[in-house]
């Protein structure tokens, strides 16, 4: 089905996942700042349920039958290609590094820099977008910076006075 547009659709899918990685920290940070963690998890549940319902509506794609031995041989042939091995190793290390940064940078910012719970994930979204795309997404970076400033202002305003 649509074999001539497969690459285009894979590009759309890849872009959609990256857009989600940009928007999710912004939304979650805003919800956490204005409400609490509970509302952020409720929003995740709502979006996940909507995605599941959308997925269920799509018809199943029928594929030709292949034995497991045929599939295994094809996979081994692909994995024995040195170019594939190098690219896979680089991608694995890149994702490992990015996930490490995504995990620990917000915690560091919250405890050491005291910028608030919401700003860490937002800055992480900004950082990953900038690292991934460079200057092409500076408009998004400016919008994100404005959102960070708003979240910090809300965080300071809503902080209990001691």
Backbone as a chain_set.jsonl record, in Angstrom:
{"seq": "XXXXXXXXXXXXXXXXXXXXXXXXXXXXXXXXXXXXXXXXXXXXXXXXXXXXXXXXXXXXXXXXXXXXXXXXXXXXXXXXXXXXXXXXXXXXXXXXXXXXXXXXXXXXXXXXXXXXXXXXXXXXXXXXXXXXXXXXXXXXXXXXXXXXXXXXXXXXXXXXXX", "coords": {"N": [[0.839, -1.177, 0.0], [0.767, 2.091, -0.987], [3.52, 2.14, -1.762], [5.211, 3.74, -3.287], [5.299, 6.112, -1.924], [6.446, 5.622, 0.488], [8.883, 6.462, 1.751], [8.381, 9.198, 2.077], [6.214, 9.131, 3.87], [7.45, 7.915, 6.049], [9.178, 9.952, 6.736], [7.302, 11.898, 7.572], [6.294, 10.57, 9.812], [8.593, 10.409, 11.428], [9.089, 13.142, 11.819], [6.779, 13.838, 13.208], [7.109, 12.505, 15.651], [9.283, 13.893, 16.673], [8.253, 16.469, 16.898], [6.378, 16.001, 18.863], [8.114, 15.477, 20.982], [9.069, 17.986, 21.387], [6.812, 19.54, 22.042], [5.627, 18.224, 24.233], [7.216, 18.587, 26.715], [6.779, 21.339, 27.046], [3.975, 21.53, 27.386], [3.589, 19.823, 29.614], [5.236, 21.054, 31.533], [3.938, 23.528, 31.773], [1.399, 22.687, 32.73], [2.163, 21.506, 35.162], [3.232, 23.705, 36.495], [1.021, 25.463, 36.676], [-1.064, 23.841, 37.7], [-0.736, 20.799, 38.931], [1.349, 17.833, 39.308], [-0.43, 15.769, 38.925], [-2.405, 16.611, 37.049], [-0.804, 16.781, 34.787], [-0.218, 14.084, 34.31], [-2.812, 13.18, 33.858], [-3.374, 14.532, 31.481], [-1.522, 13.229, 29.822], [-2.668, 10.682, 29.828], [-5.116, 11.239, 28.546], [-4.247, 12.074, 25.971], [-2.89, 9.736, 25.206], [-5.009, 7.878, 25.17], [-6.569, 9.01, 23.139], [-4.801, 8.664, 20.989], [-4.73, 5.856, 20.89], [-7.409, 5.251, 20.235], [-7.516, 6.449, 17.717], [-5.643, 4.848, 16.382], [-6.915, 2.355, 16.43], [-8.944, 2.769, 14.615], [-7.74, 2.604, 12.112], [-7.395, 0.49, 9.232], [-6.21, -2.904, 9.225], [-3.069, -3.736, 7.845], [-2.409, -6.047, 5.425], [0.136, -8.409, 5.006], [2.561, -10.203, 3.026], [3.175, -13.69, 3.53], [5.915, -14.915, 5.32], [8.398, -17.265, 6.245], [9.822, -17.791, 9.506], [12.496, -18.428, 9.357], [13.299, -17.393, 6.873], [12.956, -14.668, 7.355], [14.765, -14.319, 9.471], [17.185, -14.85, 8.162], [17.282, -12.709, 6.37], [17.437, -10.555, 8.156], [19.897, -11.107, 9.422], [21.566, -10.803, 7.209], [21.311, -8.071, 6.677], [22.248, -7.014, 9.116], [24.894, -7.814, 9.018], [26.153, -6.068, 7.39], [28.721, -3.735, 7.257], [28.379, -0.913, 7.184], [25.783, -0.56, 8.147], [26.134, -1.546, 10.725], [27.934, 0.349, 11.821], [26.423, 2.74, 11.604], [24.222, 2.039, 13.203], [25.439, 1.672, 15.698], [26.415, 4.267, 16.228], [23.974, 5.667, 16.308], [22.773, 4.38, 18.5], [24.504, 5.117, 20.603], [24.167, 7.887, 20.492], [21.42, 8.178, 21.122], [21.5, 7.092, 23.696], [23.102, 8.983, 25.023], [21.497, 11.305, 24.705], [19.148, 10.543, 26.073], [20.194, 10.252, 28.609], [20.869, 12.901, 29.183], [18.314, 14.054, 29.002], [17.137, 12.864, 31.183], [18.638, 13.621, 33.475], [19.322, 16.398, 33.349], [16.97, 18.091, 33.817], [16.521, 17.46, 36.546], [18.899, 18.338, 37.686], [18.733, 21.082, 37.085], [16.501, 21.778, 38.584], [17.246, 21.291, 41.269], [19.863, 22.366, 41.697], [20.058, 24.82, 40.272], [17.684, 26.012, 40.915], [15.371, 26.722, 39.327], [12.815, 25.951, 39.187], [10.203, 23.446, 38.962], [8.901, 23.174, 36.508], [10.48, 24.333, 34.538], [12.794, 22.87, 33.92], [12.14, 20.52, 32.231], [11.167, 22.016, 30.07], [13.369, 23.544, 29.204], [14.93, 21.393, 28.486], [13.509, 20.404, 26.305], [13.891, 22.556, 24.559], [16.693, 22.493, 24.321], [17.181, 19.92, 23.16], [15.847, 20.24, 20.741], [17.331, 22.317, 19.593], [19.882, 21.126, 19.439], [19.32, 19.028, 17.709], [18.268, 20.232, 15.343], [19.544, 22.67, 14.936], [20.023, 25.999, 13.792], [17.748, 26.197, 12.263], [15.366, 26.07, 13.583], [14.986, 28.383, 15.117], [12.868, 30.127, 15.571], [11.088, 28.531, 16.958], [12.705, 28.15, 19.154], [12.736, 30.732, 20.222], [10.03, 31.08, 20.894], [9.857, 29.041, 22.767], [11.657, 29.984, 24.691], [10.262, 32.243, 25.543], [8.076, 30.975, 26.691], [9.363, 29.638, 28.757], [10.182, 31.824, 30.3], [7.664, 32.792, 31.065], [6.739, 30.578, 32.555], [8.625, 30.535, 34.629], [8.073, 32.999, 35.801], [5.42, 32.534, 36.651], [5.944, 30.46, 38.426], [7.486, 31.731, 40.393], [5.644, 33.631, 41.266], [3.601, 32.0, 42.284], [4.834, 30.687, 44.317], [4.915, 29.838, 47.739], [5.016, 32.367, 50.199], [7.586, 32.929, 52.529]], "CA": [[0.0, 0.0, 0.0], [1.493, 3.354, -1.125], [4.959, 1.88, -1.72], [5.963, 4.836, -3.907], [5.36, 7.232, -0.971], [6.871, 5.087, 1.785], [9.894, 7.34, 2.347], [7.725, 10.436, 2.485], [5.425, 8.868, 5.069], [8.39, 7.688, 7.15], [9.629, 11.29, 7.133], [6.225, 12.501, 8.359], [6.244, 9.892, 11.103], [9.76, 10.841, 12.196], [8.869, 14.536, 12.212], [5.715, 13.887, 14.213], [7.643, 12.112, 16.956], [10.141, 14.97, 17.169], [7.383, 17.574, 17.309], [5.85, 15.588, 20.164], [9.164, 15.646, 21.993], [9.203, 19.418, 21.646], [5.598, 20.084, 22.646], [5.298, 17.565, 25.503], [7.757, 19.277, 27.887], [6.124, 22.638, 27.2], [2.642, 21.323, 27.961], [3.705, 19.262, 30.963], [5.768, 22.093, 32.411], [2.882, 24.505, 32.037], [0.39, 22.064, 33.596], [2.733, 21.321, 36.5], [3.362, 25.021, 37.112], [-0.288, 26.039, 36.966], [-1.874, 22.926, 38.507], [0.135, 19.888, 39.676], [1.775, 16.68, 38.529], [-1.601, 14.936, 38.631], [-3.004, 17.063, 35.8], [0.102, 16.423, 33.692], [-0.445, 12.666, 34.029], [-4.148, 13.06, 33.269], [-3.233, 14.953, 30.078], [-0.854, 12.125, 29.118], [-3.672, 9.636, 29.647], [-6.086, 11.678, 27.531], [-3.608, 12.009, 24.66], [-2.642, 8.333, 24.901], [-6.29, 7.265, 24.807], [-6.93, 9.528, 21.81], [-3.938, 7.995, 20.013], [-5.179, 4.466, 20.789], [-8.672, 5.24, 19.484], [-7.166, 6.741, 16.328], [-4.967, 3.67, 15.849], [-7.898, 1.285, 16.247], [-9.76, 3.108, 13.44], [-7.039, 2.28, 10.879], [-7.517, -0.921, 8.848], [-4.978, -3.679, 9.333], [-2.379, -3.943, 6.581], [-2.06, -7.453, 5.208], [1.45, -8.574, 4.395], [2.787, -11.551, 2.513], [3.638, -14.623, 4.551], [7.311, -15.352, 5.254], [8.757, -18.117, 7.38], [10.736, -17.126, 10.436], [13.867, -18.649, 8.906], [13.554, -16.413, 5.816], [13.085, -13.358, 7.992], [16.02, -14.33, 10.225], [18.303, -14.749, 7.224], [17.304, -11.334, 5.86], [17.913, -9.69, 9.237], [21.333, -11.354, 9.564], [22.246, -10.213, 6.059], [21.348, -6.62, 6.884], [23.1, -6.709, 10.269], [26.301, -8.098, 8.729], [26.672, -4.957, 6.596], [29.499, -2.857, 8.138], [27.786, 0.425, 7.238], [24.624, -0.641, 9.042], [26.651, -1.702, 12.092], [28.489, 1.629, 12.271], [25.315, 3.682, 11.781], [23.424, 1.604, 14.355], [26.207, 1.942, 16.913], [26.409, 5.717, 16.446], [22.624, 6.054, 16.727], [22.546, 3.88, 19.856], [25.251, 5.973, 21.527], [23.525, 9.206, 20.493], [20.183, 8.093, 21.904], [21.876, 6.886, 25.095], [23.538, 10.277, 25.556], [20.356, 12.222, 24.776], [18.25, 10.118, 27.142], [20.856, 10.577, 29.87], [20.703, 14.344, 29.391], [16.895, 14.315, 29.262], [16.788, 12.377, 32.512], [19.317, 14.263, 34.589], [19.388, 17.856, 33.281], [15.884, 18.744, 34.564], [16.744, 17.289, 37.985], [19.988, 19.243, 38.042], [18.242, 22.46, 37.048], [15.543, 21.995, 39.676], [17.878, 21.288, 42.59], [21.044, 23.214, 41.788], [19.818, 26.164, 39.753], [16.425, 26.49, 41.497], [14.542, 27.408, 38.333], [11.445, 25.456, 39.266], [9.922, 22.117, 38.432], [8.413, 23.212, 35.13], [11.439, 24.872, 33.581], [13.761, 21.852, 33.513], [11.705, 19.847, 31.003], [11.016, 22.976, 28.97], [14.712, 23.822, 28.703], [15.387, 20.179, 27.825], [12.89, 20.397, 24.981], [14.595, 23.569, 23.773], [18.049, 22.018, 24.06], [17.172, 18.815, 22.199], [15.46, 20.778, 19.433], [18.457, 23.075, 19.053], [20.944, 20.181, 19.088], [18.89, 18.229, 16.566], [17.991, 20.979, 14.122], [20.373, 23.855, 14.798], [19.412, 27.319, 13.651], [16.52, 26.148, 11.464], [14.197, 26.17, 14.449], [15.177, 29.473, 16.066], [11.556, 30.675, 15.939], [10.608, 27.659, 18.031], [13.531, 28.437, 20.321], [12.284, 32.002, 20.806], [8.74, 30.805, 21.54], [10.145, 28.239, 23.953], [12.259, 30.864, 25.693], [9.179, 33.053, 26.105], [7.299, 30.088, 27.56], [10.175, 29.426, 29.956], [10.081, 33.039, 31.11], [6.32, 32.803, 31.646], [6.674, 29.548, 33.592], [9.416, 30.969, 35.782], [7.31, 34.068, 36.457], [4.307, 31.896, 37.364], [6.508, 29.685, 39.534], [7.867, 32.677, 41.444], [4.425, 34.253, 41.781], [2.789, 31.019, 43.01], [5.628, 30.122, 45.408], [4.457, 30.348, 49.037], [5.9, 33.337, 50.844], [8.068, 32.45, 53.834]], "C": [[0.89, 1.25, 0.0], [3.008, 3.169, -1.087], [5.775, 3.025, -2.31], [6.101, 6.038, -2.977], [5.881, 6.801, 0.407], [7.88, 5.994, 2.48], [9.304, 8.645, 2.85], [6.946, 10.235, 3.784], [6.313, 8.574, 6.276], [8.946, 9.024, 7.65], [8.587, 12.011, 7.966], [6.174, 11.891, 9.751], [7.396, 10.351, 11.99], [9.596, 12.277, 12.677], [7.824, 14.645, 13.306], [6.243, 13.498, 15.589], [8.531, 13.207, 17.532], [9.328, 16.18, 17.607], [6.771, 17.26, 18.671], [6.866, 15.772, 21.276], [9.414, 17.111, 22.305], [8.008, 19.938, 22.436], [5.333, 19.501, 24.03], [5.921, 18.253, 26.72], [7.12, 20.642, 28.126], [4.766, 22.484, 27.874], [2.733, 20.821, 29.398], [4.232, 20.304, 31.944], [4.732, 23.135, 32.759], [1.821, 23.936, 32.97], [0.9, 21.907, 35.025], [2.838, 22.659, 37.223], [2.011, 25.568, 37.547], [-1.1, 25.151, 37.903], [-0.974, 22.045, 39.374], [0.552, 18.748, 38.755], [0.588, 15.829, 38.1], [-2.223, 15.326, 37.29], [-2.114, 16.744, 34.601], [-0.082, 14.957, 33.316], [-1.827, 12.433, 33.429], [-4.094, 13.458, 31.795], [-2.543, 13.868, 29.259], [-1.838, 10.994, 28.843], [-4.685, 9.987, 28.574], [-5.471, 11.575, 26.133], [-3.304, 10.567, 24.258], [-3.906, 7.605, 24.477], [-6.738, 7.729, 23.424], [-6.094, 8.859, 20.719], [-4.368, 6.544, 19.811], [-6.465, 4.366, 19.975], [-8.408, 5.511, 18.003], [-6.525, 5.531, 15.668], [-5.954, 2.549, 15.558], [-8.73, 1.521, 14.989], [-9.074, 2.746, 12.116], [-7.222, 0.809, 10.53], [-6.166, -1.614, 8.946], [-4.383, -3.876, 7.948], [-1.978, -5.404, 6.482], [-0.699, -7.517, 4.532], [1.596, -10.006, 3.908], [3.428, -12.405, 3.603], [5.091, -14.991, 4.294], [7.579, -16.238, 6.458], [9.743, -17.372, 8.264], [12.186, -17.311, 10.011], [14.235, -17.656, 7.8], [13.782, -15.025, 6.405], [14.404, -13.27, 8.746], [17.222, -14.175, 9.301], [18.412, -13.325, 6.654], [17.848, -10.371, 6.914], [19.416, -9.863, 9.425], [22.123, -10.734, 8.41], [22.373, -8.7, 6.222], [22.314, -6.268, 8.008], [24.577, -6.994, 10.019], [26.939, -7.01, 7.863], [27.428, -3.999, 7.522], [28.92, -1.447, 8.259], [26.598, 0.473, 8.18], [25.095, -0.755, 10.487], [27.185, -0.379, 12.638], [27.363, 2.623, 12.541], [24.475, 3.32, 13.003], [24.136, 1.892, 15.668], [26.209, 3.433, 17.239], [25.036, 6.175, 16.928], [22.34, 5.595, 18.153], [23.266, 4.751, 20.882], [24.636, 7.368, 21.619], [22.264, 9.188, 21.338], [20.471, 7.878, 23.385], [22.283, 8.213, 25.733], [22.364, 11.232, 25.709], [19.406, 11.835, 25.912], [18.877, 10.382, 28.511], [20.697, 12.057, 30.193], [19.259, 14.661, 29.74], [16.489, 13.887, 30.666], [17.373, 13.265, 33.6], [19.392, 15.785, 34.525], [18.224, 18.531, 34.002], [16.047, 18.615, 36.079], [17.842, 18.22, 38.474], [19.492, 20.684, 38.1], [17.308, 22.754, 38.213], [16.249, 22.131, 41.018], [19.022, 22.292, 42.708], [20.74, 24.654, 41.379], [18.535, 26.79, 40.281], [15.597, 27.311, 40.505], [13.119, 26.873, 38.312], [11.267, 24.122, 38.575], [9.57, 22.153, 36.956], [9.502, 23.581, 34.134], [12.454, 23.847, 33.104], [13.343, 21.113, 32.255], [11.569, 20.795, 29.817], [12.382, 23.291, 28.366], [15.263, 22.595, 27.984], [14.781, 20.068, 26.434], [13.57, 21.378, 24.047], [15.982, 23.073, 23.376], [18.065, 20.908, 23.022], [16.766, 19.293, 20.811], [16.628, 21.519, 18.801], [19.59, 22.142, 18.621], [20.577, 19.424, 17.82], [18.833, 19.039, 15.283], [18.834, 22.231, 13.934], [19.564, 25.124, 14.646], [18.095, 27.303, 12.89], [15.276, 26.364, 12.316], [14.339, 27.287, 15.477], [13.864, 30.13, 16.464], [10.97, 29.854, 17.075], [11.402, 27.929, 19.305], [13.087, 29.723, 21.008], [10.952, 31.818, 21.522], [8.953, 30.017, 22.823], [10.749, 29.099, 25.05], [11.205, 31.753, 26.342], [8.321, 32.224, 27.057], [8.051, 29.813, 28.855], [10.064, 30.64, 30.876], [8.724, 33.128, 31.791], [6.201, 31.783, 32.771], [7.467, 29.942, 34.833], [8.676, 32.065, 36.541], [6.133, 33.495, 37.243], [4.804, 31.131, 38.583], [6.868, 30.61, 40.695], [6.63, 33.291, 42.083], [3.629, 33.286, 42.655], [3.539, 30.392, 44.181], [5.136, 30.695, 46.734], [5.495, 31.284, 49.648], [6.307, 32.814, 52.217], [8.387, 33.591, 54.751]], "O": [[1.69, 1.43, 0.918], [3.709, 3.955, -0.449], [6.906, 3.261, -1.885], [6.943, 6.902, -3.22], [5.761, 7.548, 1.378], [7.746, 6.267, 3.672], [9.677, 9.139, 3.913], [7.01, 11.068, 4.688], [5.972, 8.939, 7.401], [9.159, 9.202, 8.849], [8.925, 12.663, 8.954], [6.03, 12.601, 10.747], [7.198, 10.646, 13.169], [9.929, 12.591, 13.819], [7.963, 15.449, 14.228], [5.86, 14.103, 16.59], [8.536, 13.43, 18.743], [9.679, 16.843, 18.582], [6.658, 18.137, 19.528], [6.516, 16.175, 22.385], [9.921, 17.44, 23.378], [8.176, 20.694, 23.393], [4.86, 20.214, 24.915], [5.206, 18.489, 27.694], [6.942, 21.055, 29.272], [4.443, 23.211, 28.814], [2.046, 21.324, 30.287], [3.728, 20.42, 33.061], [4.649, 23.58, 33.904], [1.384, 24.616, 33.9], [0.164, 22.143, 35.983], [2.566, 22.745, 38.42], [1.872, 26.08, 38.658], [-1.76, 25.658, 38.81], [-0.503, 22.479, 40.424], [0.168, 18.698, 37.587], [0.607, 15.234, 37.023], [-2.534, 14.453, 36.48], [-2.62, 16.466, 33.514], [-0.099, 14.62, 32.132], [-1.985, 11.565, 32.572], [-4.699, 12.795, 30.952], [-2.935, 13.613, 28.12], [-1.842, 10.416, 27.756], [-5.071, 9.131, 27.778], [-6.101, 11.049, 25.216], [-3.446, 10.212, 23.087], [-3.886, 6.809, 23.538], [-7.231, 6.929, 22.629], [-6.611, 8.525, 19.653], [-4.372, 6.053, 18.682], [-6.592, 3.49, 19.119], [-9.009, 4.876, 17.137], [-6.829, 5.219, 14.517], [-5.834, 1.867, 14.54], [-9.177, 0.561, 14.36], [-9.751, 2.596, 11.099], [-7.209, -0.041, 11.421], [-5.117, -0.993, 8.774], [-5.104, -4.15, 6.988], [-1.288, -5.93, 7.355], [-0.423, -6.765, 3.597], [0.857, -10.901, 4.319], [4.13, -11.9, 4.479], [5.456, -15.341, 3.172], [7.06, -16.001, 7.549], [10.413, -16.44, 7.82], [13.021, -16.446, 10.275], [15.35, -17.133, 7.782], [14.693, -14.305, 5.996], [15.092, -12.252, 8.668], [18.166, -13.452, 9.618], [19.515, -12.807, 6.479], [18.63, -9.475, 6.595], [20.137, -8.877, 9.573], [23.215, -10.205, 8.612], [23.423, -8.124, 5.937], [23.108, -5.337, 7.879], [25.431, -6.47, 10.734], [28.148, -7.037, 7.632], [26.843, -3.494, 8.48], [28.97, -0.852, 9.336], [26.427, 1.437, 8.926], [24.518, -0.131, 11.378], [26.919, -0.028, 13.787], [27.347, 3.275, 13.585], [24.063, 4.203, 13.755], [23.507, 2.31, 16.64], [26.025, 3.819, 18.393], [24.941, 6.982, 17.853], [21.736, 6.332, 18.933], [22.694, 5.085, 21.919], [24.591, 7.961, 22.697], [22.054, 10.069, 22.171], [19.769, 8.42, 24.239], [21.862, 8.53, 26.846], [22.245, 11.902, 26.735], [18.915, 12.705, 26.631], [18.169, 10.7, 29.466], [20.423, 12.425, 31.336], [18.993, 15.438, 30.658], [15.596, 14.484, 31.268], [16.674, 13.623, 34.548], [19.516, 16.419, 35.573], [18.463, 19.479, 34.751], [15.745, 19.554, 36.815], [17.73, 18.818, 39.544], [19.791, 21.416, 39.043], [17.325, 23.853, 38.766], [15.892, 22.992, 41.821], [19.132, 22.992, 43.715], [21.127, 25.595, 42.072], [18.323, 27.99, 40.108], [15.181, 28.432, 40.795], [12.307, 27.307, 37.495], [12.063, 23.723, 37.725], [9.921, 21.228, 36.223], [9.434, 23.163, 32.978], [12.934, 23.949, 31.975], [14.108, 21.074, 31.291], [11.831, 20.405, 28.679], [12.531, 23.302, 27.144], [15.979, 22.726, 26.991], [15.466, 19.679, 25.488], [13.802, 21.071, 22.877], [16.394, 23.219, 22.225], [18.876, 20.943, 22.096], [17.287, 18.801, 19.81], [16.888, 21.367, 17.608], [20.19, 22.34, 17.564], [21.425, 19.204, 16.956], [19.3, 18.579, 14.241], [18.83, 22.802, 12.844], [18.536, 25.298, 15.3], [17.389, 28.311, 12.877], [14.243, 26.799, 11.807], [13.857, 27.148, 16.602], [13.747, 30.642, 17.577], [10.426, 30.399, 18.035], [10.844, 27.936, 20.402], [13.063, 29.797, 22.236], [10.758, 32.333, 22.623], [8.314, 30.284, 23.841], [10.388, 28.956, 26.218], [11.246, 31.991, 27.549], [7.892, 32.713, 28.102], [7.449, 29.76, 29.928], [9.876, 30.497, 32.085], [8.638, 33.497, 32.962], [5.631, 32.078, 33.822], [7.026, 29.706, 35.957], [8.651, 32.068, 37.772], [5.874, 33.917, 38.37], [4.172, 31.147, 39.639], [6.582, 30.299, 41.852], [6.573, 33.453, 43.302], [3.044, 33.698, 43.656], [2.948, 29.642, 44.959], [4.956, 31.907, 46.85], [6.696, 31.015, 49.613], [5.473, 32.317, 52.973], [8.804, 33.371, 55.888]]}, "num_chains": 1, "name": "protein.A"}
